[in-house]
Amino acid sequence: MIPSPASNFLFLVAFLTISGPVIAHGGVVLEDDVCVINIGFLRAHFTLYQPSTHANEEFCESLPTASETLFTLDYLDDYLRRMPLEFRIIRDVKGFGEFTNWQDVSSIPDLDSVTVFHQPAQMAANGSLTLEYHFTEPGPYIGVVTAQHPKQSEPYRAVFFFRVGSDWGYWPLFAVILLGVQLLYWQSNGNLSRWLKALRSAHN
């Protein structure tokens, strides 16, 4: 049985939906349903909470509302306990998006002018660090986690893009999938070509 164009399309969308979070979000990836932040070669569990609006629900990157937010890092590498961590949140005023990196961030002339939250470097000997910030505006943001090596001058960094105010969830993706399947179905039975010809005739 030869796969239909619609089934091929659904398979491709399903593959991208499943594998996308693992390969395409800067310093934060989804591994076994757990968010992991890569700070250089060091790793930590990374969890976001919005207790005033979403109780104990956990988020990985995008946040549904502009509200009180807790950022929690639980170290997976004990070596991080010996390194002070700095945390910064900036507005993505340049539109760097999901694939932003430190070179992009460092190209901003006045980083402090776009910074909405800055936690100076601090130790977390217990292996867990929790920070709190109250977002007042929805929109795209960039997080930067910096770990200073005790002996090396070059720090380790994680840079990740996230969006605040994303209550749409996966509905836009589902809408695109349904539209694509419907268009492929119309194309397979010839209706799409007839309708396009009718539209061009009506326009002329």
C-alpha positions in Angstrom: 0.0 0.0 0.0 1.5 3.3 -1.1 1.3 6.0 1.7 -0.9 9.0 0.8 0.5 12.5 0.9 -1.7 13.2 3.9 -0.1 10.3 5.9 3.4 11.4 4.9 2.6 14.9 6.1 1.2 13.6 9.5 4.3 11.4 10.0 6.7 14.4 9.3 4.8 16.7 11.7 4.7 14.0 14.4 8.4 13.5 14.1 9.2 17.2 14.3 6.8 17.6 17.2 8.4 14.8 19.2 12.0 15.5 18.4 12.0 19.2 18.2 12.4 20.1 21.9 15.4 17.8 22.1 17.4 19.5 19.4 16.4 23.1 19.0 16.2 25.2 22.1 19.6 26.6 22.9 20.8 25.8 26.4 17.6 24.0 27.4 16.6 20.5 26.1 13.9 18.0 27.0 15.2 14.6 28.0 12.9 11.9 29.3 10.2 14.5 30.1 12.6 16.5 32.2 14.1 19.9 31.2 17.9 19.9 31.3 20.0 23.1 31.0 23.5 22.7 29.6 25.9 25.2 31.2 28.9 24.4 29.0 29.5 20.7 29.7 27.8 20.9 33.1 24.1 20.1 33.5 21.2 20.9 35.8 17.5 20.2 35.9 15.7 23.4 34.9 12.1 23.9 36.0 9.8 27.0 35.9 6.7 27.5 38.1 4.0 30.1 38.2 2.4 29.4 41.6 0.0 32.4 41.6 -1.6 31.3 38.3 -0.8 27.7 37.6 -0.2 26.2 41.1 2.4 23.4 41.0 2.4 22.9 37.2 5.9 22.7 35.8 7.1 24.4 32.6 10.3 23.9 30.6 10.7 27.2 28.7 7.6 29.1 27.5 5.4 30.5 30.2 1.6 30.8 29.9 1.2 34.2 31.7 3.1 37.3 32.7 3.1 36.7 36.5 5.2 35.6 39.4 7.7 33.0 38.2 10.1 30.7 40.0 13.3 29.5 38.2 14.7 26.3 39.8 18.0 24.7 38.9 18.9 21.4 40.5 22.5 20.5 39.8 23.2 17.2 38.0 27.0 17.8 38.3 28.5 18.2 41.7 31.2 20.4 40.3 28.6 23.2 39.9 28.4 23.4 43.7 31.9 24.9 43.6 31.0 27.5 41.1 29.1 30.7 41.6 26.1 31.1 39.2 24.9 34.3 37.7 21.4 34.5 36.2 20.1 37.2 33.9 16.9 37.7 31.9 16.8 40.2 29.0 14.1 41.2 26.5 14.7 39.8 23.1 14.7 43.3 21.5 16.8 42.2 18.5 14.5 39.2 17.6 17.2 36.6 17.9 14.6 33.9 18.7 15.1 30.2 19.5 18.6 29.9 18.2 20.1 32.8 20.1 23.6 32.3 21.5 26.1 34.2 23.6 27.6 35.9 20.6 24.1 37.4 19.8 23.6 38.5 23.4 27.1 40.0 23.7 26.5 42.0 20.6 23.9 44.2 22.4 25.8 47.4 23.2 24.1 48.1 26.5 23.0 44.8 28.0 21.8 46.5 31.2 19.2 48.5 29.3 17.4 45.4 28.1 17.8 43.4 31.4 14.7 42.9 33.4 16.2 40.7 36.1 19.8 40.1 37.2 20.9 37.9 40.0 24.6 38.4 40.8 26.8 35.3 41.0 26.1 33.2 44.1 27.0 29.8 45.4 24.5 26.9 45.9 26.4 24.4 48.0 23.2 22.4 48.5 23.0 21.7 44.8 19.8 23.7 44.2 19.2 27.3 43.2 15.7 29.0 43.1 15.2 32.5 41.9 12.0 34.5 41.6 10.9 37.2 39.2 7.5 38.8 38.5 7.0 39.3 34.8 4.8 42.3 34.1 4.8 42.2 30.3 4.3 39.2 27.9 6.7 38.7 25.0 10.0 37.1 24.0 12.9 36.9 26.5 16.4 35.4 26.7 17.8 33.8 29.8 21.6 33.7 30.4 23.1 31.4 33.1 26.8 32.0 33.8 29.0 29.7 35.9 32.4 31.0 36.8 35.1 28.3 36.9 37.3 28.7 40.1 40.5 28.5 38.1 39.8 29.4 34.5 39.0 32.9 33.3 36.5 31.9 30.7 33.1 31.1 32.2 30.6 28.5 31.2 27.3 29.8 29.9 23.8 28.6 28.9 21.7 30.9 26.7 18.1 30.1 26.0 15.1 31.8 24.4 11.7 31.6 26.0 8.3 33.3 25.6 6.0 34.7 28.3 2.3 34.8 27.6 1.8 31.6 25.6 -1.7 30.4 26.7 -2.3 29.3 23.1 -0.3 26.1 23.9 -0.2 23.7 20.9 -3.4 24.9 19.3 -1.7 26.9 16.5 0.3 23.8 15.7 -2.8 21.6 15.6 -4.5 24.2 13.4 -1.6 24.1 10.9 -1.7 20.3 10.9 -5.4 20.2 10.2 -5.2 22.8 7.5 -2.3 21.0 5.8 -4.1 17.6 5.9 -7.3 19.1 4.5 -5.3 20.8 1.6 -3.6 17.5 0.8 -6.9 15.7 0.8 -8.4 18.3 -1.6 -5.4 18.0 -3.8 -5.6 14.2 -4.0 -9.2 14.2 -5.1 -8.7 17.1 -7.6 -11.0 19.6 -5.7 -8.1 21.9 -4.9 -7.2 22.4 -8.6 -10.8 23.0 -9.6 -11.3 25.6 -6.8 -8.1 27.4 -7.7 -9.2 27.6 -11.3 -12.6 28.9 -10.3 -11.0 31.5 -8.1 -8.7 32.7 -10.9 -11.6 32.8 -13.3 -13.7 34.8 -10.9 -10.8 37.2 -10.3 -10.3 37.7 -14.0 
